[in-house]
Structures are given as C-alpha cells and as structure tokens.
Amino acid sequence: MARDLESAVRGATVSAAHVHRPNVLRERTAKGFASRIAGATFDRFWRRAKYVVADLSTGDRLVVSPRFTGSLLIEPAPFTRSGADYTCIQFPLADGRTLRFRDVRRLGTVELMDPKRFEKFTNAIGPEPLERSFTAELFTDIVRASSRAIKTILMDQRRMAGIGNIYANEALWRAFVRPTRRGSSLTRAQATLLHKEAVAVLRSAVEQRGTSFRDYQDPYGGRGGFLGLAKVYGRDGDPCVRCGTTLRSSHALENRITVWCTACQK
C-alpha cells in the first residue's frame, strides 16, 4: 500500500475529507479531522510496522492502520459512495482523483498526529525487521530475553515491528520451531535461523503484494498473492508439505489461529 501510494499519490493535495464512519477515527470529531487535513499536500508515503504513514505539508502525519480488512484505494475520478461499499473516509484530491479508506469490518484506524504525538507513537514500536540494523544478533537477544511463547514474542510490536499472525506462523514453520516454545529456550543457532526465515517471509509477502485471505485489497483494488505460497496458515488439517504429518491448529496463543506441524516443529 505505502509503495503504491508513494508512487501514485505523492504530491497530491487534499481538497476535503468526507467522514462516513467516524468510529475509525482517533480524533475527537470528524469535523476537526476534516478541517486539519483540508488543503494539505501528501509529501511522502511510507510504512512503520503495520501502519501506512503519510507525511503532510502541514507537519502532521496521517497514520492508517488497515488491520484485517482495511484498504486505501485510489480512484481515478470523484467517487460516488453507495451504502454498501464499506467506505469510511473519502479524500477528494485537487487533481480530480479520490483516495478513500475502505474497511469491511471497521477494525482499522485513521489518525492525524502532530510531530510530538508521532514521536511518542513510533518510539513505542520495536525495530523494523527489514532494516539492516535488525541483525540476527539483535533478534536473538530479543527472543532469548523472554520466557513467553516464541510466536507471541514475534507478534509483540513493542519488541519488533510488523510481524503479524500469518507471517509468524510461516516463519516458525520454515525455521522448524514450535510456536509455543519459550523464547528463552531457543539456542542461538535456532534463533539465527528464525531471524533469517522471518525476514525472508516478510520480503516474500511484500513481493506478492500482501495476503488476501478475504477482503484485503491493494490501492488499485488488486489482491495480494502470498496466501498461495503459505505452507501452514489456512491449511490446518492438511498434510505438512515437508513431512506429510497432519497440520494442527489452536487459538490458545493470543486468541489468534496458530497452525503448525507436530513432527517438524520442535
């Protein structure tokens, strides 16, 4: 999403903001949100953890959390909203296009942050796995310092940014690590392999333009293709492609589905 928006929408000016579903906002009022962003230019789009961030000419940042079903869609012309299209916010642009935030389940959030608020926000998030500074040594120190389940550690955005449920499942399978293993129990060799596979999974997911399990769309309305490469997620009850053992699933960790191979992952 961030890469597409940076390419297509950077430099565009927001003419207005039409808030149709205020519950996705983290502002006090929809009117206040609209007045703050009207007239601002998108200077840059980028990503922080699981958030799409837009730097605005006003100094504010527009921070969008898509969550499970949210999308930022680029419409080539003014958009006419229907009651059933799940549009939450429309941003008519000065060039005649429309950027809109659509969210089927309305679990995503949209917030305007001033520099002080954004600094506090970003400082509470862990290091980025796709940055060079996220070394195997740093990763190993993070996971071995905790006695929590390794899958829970991977998904803790305060410890490391951007690894969601799907990618945690896949990385653990690739690294032969049982999701319920305590982080402190991993050897340095196991942690190093898991670091390698977690980064590889994320890079692959970006190349596939994300994962469309149900409702996710990219800014042009397309679907992400990573699910076709998944070896465990969404395949509980199927044979493991590596050893043939039936994959098991559970919701015991963080109430999110965990799928693993009882033979391969120790």
C-alpha positions in Angstrom: 0.0 0.0 0.0 2.7 2.5 1.0 4.8 1.9 -2.1 1.8 2.3 -4.4 0.7 5.4 -2.7 4.1 6.9 -2.7 4.3 6.3 -6.5 0.8 7.5 -7.4 -0.4 10.0 -4.8 2.7 11.8 -3.5 2.5 15.5 -4.3 -1.3 15.4 -4.5 -3.3 18.0 -2.4 -6.3 17.0 -0.3 -9.3 19.2 -1.1 -11.5 17.9 1.7 -12.3 14.9 3.9 -15.7 13.3 4.0 -16.0 11.0 7.1 -18.8 8.5 6.6 -17.9 6.2 9.5 -16.4 8.3 12.4 -15.7 5.2 14.6 -12.5 4.6 12.6 -11.1 8.0 13.6 -8.9 8.7 16.6 -9.9 12.3 16.5 -12.4 14.0 18.8 -14.6 15.0 15.9 -14.9 14.2 12.3 -15.2 18.0 11.6 -12.0 18.6 13.4 -10.2 15.9 11.4 -11.5 17.3 8.1 -10.5 20.9 8.9 -7.0 19.8 9.8 -6.3 17.9 6.7 -8.1 20.0 4.1 -5.6 21.8 1.9 -2.6 19.7 2.9 -0.3 18.1 0.4 1.0 14.5 0.6 4.8 14.9 0.8 5.6 11.2 1.3 4.0 7.8 2.0 5.9 5.2 3.9 5.4 2.3 6.4 6.0 2.0 10.1 5.3 -1.5 11.4 1.8 -2.3 10.3 0.8 1.3 9.6 0.8 3.4 6.4 2.2 6.8 7.2 1.6 9.9 5.1 3.8 13.0 5.8 1.7 16.1 5.2 2.9 19.6 4.2 1.3 20.9 7.4 3.7 18.9 9.6 1.0 16.4 10.7 1.2 12.8 9.8 -1.8 10.7 8.6 -1.4 7.3 10.2 -3.6 4.5 9.0 -3.8 1.0 10.5 -5.6 -1.2 7.9 -5.9 -4.2 10.3 -7.6 -7.1 8.8 -9.9 -5.7 6.1 -8.9 -2.0 5.6 -7.6 -0.7 2.3 -6.5 2.7 0.9 -7.9 2.8 -2.6 -7.0 5.2 -5.4 -10.0 6.2 -7.5 -9.2 7.9 -10.9 -12.2 10.2 -10.6 -14.6 11.6 -8.0 -16.1 8.7 -6.1 -19.8 8.2 -5.7 -20.3 6.3 -2.5 -23.1 3.7 -2.1 -24.4 2.5 1.2 -22.8 -1.0 0.9 -19.3 -0.2 -0.3 -17.8 0.0 3.2 -16.2 3.4 2.6 -15.2 5.0 5.9 -13.4 8.2 4.7 -13.1 9.9 1.3 -10.3 12.3 0.5 -11.1 14.1 -2.8 -7.9 15.3 -4.3 -7.3 18.6 -6.2 -6.3 16.7 -9.3 -9.8 15.2 -9.6 -9.0 11.7 -8.1 -10.2 10.4 -4.8 -8.3 8.5 -2.1 -10.6 6.5 0.1 -10.3 4.4 3.2 -12.5 1.3 3.0 -12.8 -1.2 5.8 -15.3 -4.1 5.8 -15.1 -4.9 9.5 -14.2 -1.3 10.6 -11.4 -2.6 12.8 -8.8 -0.3 11.2 -8.0 3.2 12.4 -7.1 6.6 11.0 -5.4 9.3 12.9 -3.7 12.7 12.3 -0.7 13.1 14.5 1.4 16.2 15.2 5.2 15.7 15.5 5.1 15.3 19.3 2.4 12.7 19.1 4.0 10.8 16.3 7.4 10.7 18.1 5.7 9.1 21.1 3.8 6.7 18.8 6.8 5.5 16.9 9.1 5.2 19.9 6.7 2.7 21.4 7.2 0.3 18.5 10.1 -2.1 18.1 12.8 -2.2 15.4 11.9 -2.9 11.8 12.8 -6.5 10.6 13.5 -5.3 7.0 16.1 -2.7 8.1 19.8 -3.6 8.0 20.1 -2.8 11.7 17.8 -5.7 12.5 20.6 -8.2 12.8 20.5 -11.8 13.8 22.3 -10.8 17.0 19.7 -8.2 17.9 16.9 -10.6 17.1 18.5 -13.4 19.2 18.9 -11.1 22.2 15.2 -10.0 21.9 13.7 -13.5 21.8 16.1 -15.2 24.3 15.4 -12.5 26.9 11.7 -13.6 27.2 10.1 -16.7 28.6 6.9 -16.1 26.6 5.9 -18.3 23.7 8.0 -17.5 20.7 5.0 -16.8 18.5 3.8 -14.2 21.0 7.2 -12.6 21.0 7.3 -12.4 17.2 3.9 -10.6 17.2 4.7 -8.2 20.0 5.0 -4.9 18.2 6.9 -3.4 21.1 9.7 -5.9 20.6 9.8 -6.0 16.8 7.6 -4.3 14.2 5.3 -5.6 11.5 5.3 -9.4 12.0 1.6 -10.4 12.0 -0.1 -13.7 12.6 0.1 -15.1 9.1 3.8 -14.4 8.8 4.7 -15.6 12.3 3.0 -19.0 11.5 5.0 -19.2 8.3 8.4 -18.2 9.7 8.1 -20.6 12.6 7.3 -23.5 10.2 10.3 -22.6 8.0 12.6 -22.5 11.0 11.3 -25.8 12.5 10.3 -24.1 15.7 7.2 -25.0 17.7 5.1 -21.8 18.2 4.7 -22.5 22.0 8.4 -22.8 22.6 9.6 -20.3 25.2 11.8 -17.7 23.5 14.5 -18.2 26.2 14.7 -21.9 25.3 15.9 -21.3 21.7 19.5 -21.9 21.1 21.5 -19.1 19.3 21.5 -21.3 16.2 17.8 -21.7 16.2 17.2 -18.0 16.8 19.6 -17.1 14.0 17.6 -19.4 11.6 14.3 -18.0 12.7 15.6 -14.5 12.1 16.6 -15.4 8.6 13.2 -17.0 7.9 11.1 -14.2 9.4 12.9 -11.7 7.2 12.5 -13.9 4.2 8.8 -14.4 4.8 8.2 -10.6 5.1 10.2 -9.9 1.9 8.3 -12.6 0.0 5.0 -11.1 1.3 5.9 -7.7 0.1 6.9 -9.0 -3.3 3.5 -10.8 -3.5 1.8 -7.5 -2.6 0.4 -8.8 0.7 -2.0 -11.6 1.7 -5.6 -11.5 0.6 -7.4 -14.1 2.8 -10.8 -12.5 2.4 -11.2 -8.7 2.0 -7.7 -7.1 1.7 -7.1 -5.1 -1.5 -4.1 -3.1 -2.7 -4.7 0.6 -3.7 -5.8 -0.4 -7.2 -8.3 -3.0 -6.0 -6.0 -6.0 -6.6 -5.4 -8.9 -4.3 -2.2 -9.9 -2.5 -0.8 -13.3 -3.7 1.1 -14.5 -0.6 -1.5 -17.0 0.5 -0.7 -19.2 -2.4 2.8 -19.6 -1.0 1.7 -20.3 2.6 2.8 -23.7 3.9 0.8 -23.7 7.2 -1.6 -20.7 7.5 -5.1 -21.7 6.3 -4.0 -25.3 5.9 -4.9 -26.8 9.3 -6.0 -30.4 8.7 -3.9 -30.8 5.6 -0.7 -32.8 5.4 2.5 -30.9 6.0 4.2 -30.4 2.7 7.6 -31.2 4.3 6.8 -34.5 6.1 3.2 -35.4 5.5 2.0 -35.1 9.1 -1.4 -33.6 9.5 -1.2 -29.9 10.5 -2.8 -28.9 13.8 -4.4 -25.6 14.8 -5.2 -23.8 18.0 -6.4 -20.4 19.2 -4.6 -20.7 22.6 -2.0 -18.1 21.8 -3.4 -14.5 21.8 -6.8 -15.9 20.6 -5.3 -16.0 17.0 -5.1 -19.1 15.0 -1.8 -21.0 15.2 -1.1 -23.7 12.7 1.9 -26.0 13.0 3.4 -29.4 12.3 3.8 -31.6 15.4 6.6 -33.6 13.7 8.7 -30.9 12.0 8.4 -28.1 14.6 10.1 -28.9 17.9 
